Amino acid sequence: MAGDLVLDPGAAASVSLADPVLQTRGPMATGPIVLILGSSPAAPKAAMWPKTSDLRIVAINNAWRVRPDWDVLIHPEDFPVERRPTGVSPPQRLCTHTDYVPAQNRLGGFVFAGGTMAFTAGYWALDALRPSTLAYYGCDMIYDGPVSHFYGQGTADPLRDDITLRSLEAKSGRLLAIAARQGCSCVNLSDAPTSRLLFPRADTTALTNPSPVLPLDIGGIDAILDAESRLGYMVESGRYWTEAERFDADALARIDTMWLQLLCWTPVAAQPATVPALPGDEGRLGF
């Protein structure tokens, strides 16, 4: 098992699955496979991928434009009205803050999970759809090309200066671990050379056959969740930025380190620096 499925080292990490911490996992979930579709320049490649009756497509913000057969469009309240679909045909649905805030709170809240829609979409899907696999595409959070998104230049929201986004790798590792705790695998379908997601890479066969769950120490996961709970940083409204002054950056960094250590992830190259928001922001986690 460990030899078949490994974390994505990209160009910025090394990882070993030989450590004894990576030896156990929960039972496999039996729900649908969920494709979390972002807006990277490569996103339109997903337009022609087959969709089976067991696949659910959760599109983040503008990604609903990639293909018409999406199931859920998830977006923050400040996502511009003119960028939303003019009509939604059942069983398609919109997922807004009234849906995803309580869902993410049930899985630890925004301060620990990370306040950007790539992670929020995953937590909402885990809570609402109970998937067997979360397959990400178009969500590498790498912004080094001539354009940032498939529709042109947009805001690199995950790179904004935000206390919940100091380590995107740690936040992706947390999501992977929480998913594994409920028997769900997380994979990245991207063929980009680097990614801020630590999920194992997979090809499109992951959209028809559930991927194996990465073996993780469930007791170790629970211990980190307990450490989070003892900090008392839950913000029920989801508006964590209104209480940012009470969050200890060093304490949050220690929590991030705990998630990375659980996954045996070691950075070996500098990470991209945070960048300011661009005019015409889309995708900020707002209400």
JOSULHU-V797857 format. One record per backbone hydrogen bond with DSSP energy under -1.0 kcal/mol. CO is the residue of the C=O (numbers start at 1). NH is the residue of the N-H. E is the energy in kcal/mol with one decimal. If there is no record, write none. Layout:
{{CO;NH;E} {CO;NH;E}}
This chain:
{{1;4;-1.2} {1;5;-1.5} {9;12;-1.0} {9;13;-1.3} {14;266;-2.1} {19;22;-1.8} {21;23;-1.2} {24;216;-1.7} {32;132;-2.0} {33;56;-2.6} {34;135;-3.2} {35;58;-3.0} {36;137;-2.3} {37;60;-2.5} {39;150;-2.0} {40;43;-2.0} {42;45;-2.2} {43;46;-2.4} {44;47;-1.9} {46;49;-1.0} {52;55;-1.5} {54;33;-1.8} {56;35;-3.0} {57;71;-2.3} {57;72;-2.3} {58;37;-2.6} {59;74;-2.8} {60;63;-2.3} {61;64;-1.2} {62;65;-2.1} {63;66;-1.8} {71;93;-1.9} {72;59;-3.0} {73;95;-3.1} {74;61;-2.3} {76;79;-1.7} {80;83;-1.6} {81;84;-1.7} {89;92;-2.5} {93;73;-2.2} {95;75;-2.1} {96;99;-2.1} {96;100;-2.4} {97;101;-1.8} {99;103;-1.2} {100;104;-2.8} {101;105;-2.4} {102;106;-1.8} {104;109;-2.7} {105;108;-1.7} {109;113;-1.6} {110;114;-2.5} {114;116;-1.5} {116;119;-1.1} {116;120;-2.0} {117;121;-2.8} {119;123;-2.4} {120;124;-2.7} {121;125;-2.3} {122;126;-2.4} {123;127;-2.2} {124;128;-3.2} {125;129;-2.4} {132;185;-2.2} {133;34;-2.9} {134;187;-2.5} {135;36;-2.6} {136;189;-3.2} {137;38;-3.1} {140;196;-2.4} {149;152;-1.6} {152;149;-2.2} {155;157;-2.0} {156;159;-1.9} {157;160;-1.8} {159;275;-1.5} {160;162;-1.2} {162;165;-2.0} {167;171;-2.0} {168;172;-2.4} {169;173;-2.4} {170;174;-2.4} {171;175;-2.0} {172;176;-2.4} {173;177;-2.3} {174;178;-2.9} {175;179;-2.5} {176;180;-2.4} {177;181;-2.1} {179;182;-1.1} {179;184;-2.8} {180;183;-2.0} {183;29;-3.3} {185;134;-3.1} {187;136;-2.9} {188;202;-1.9} {198;8;-1.4} {200;188;-2.7} {203;206;-2.1} {204;207;-1.8} {205;208;-1.5} {205;209;-1.9} {217;221;-2.0} {218;222;-2.5} {219;223;-1.8} {220;224;-1.7} {221;225;-2.3} {222;226;-2.0} {223;227;-1.8} {224;228;-2.3} {225;229;-2.4} {226;230;-2.1} {228;231;-1.0} {229;232;-1.1} {235;238;-1.9} {238;240;-1.9} {239;242;-1.6} {240;243;-1.9} {243;246;-2.1} {244;247;-1.6} {248;252;-2.2} {249;253;-2.2} {250;254;-1.9} {251;255;-1.8} {252;256;-2.5} {253;257;-2.3} {254;258;-2.0} {255;259;-1.9} {256;260;-2.2} {257;261;-2.8} {258;262;-2.1} {259;263;-1.4} {260;265;-2.6} {261;264;-1.1} {266;14;-1.8} {284;286;-1.8} {286;77;-1.9}}
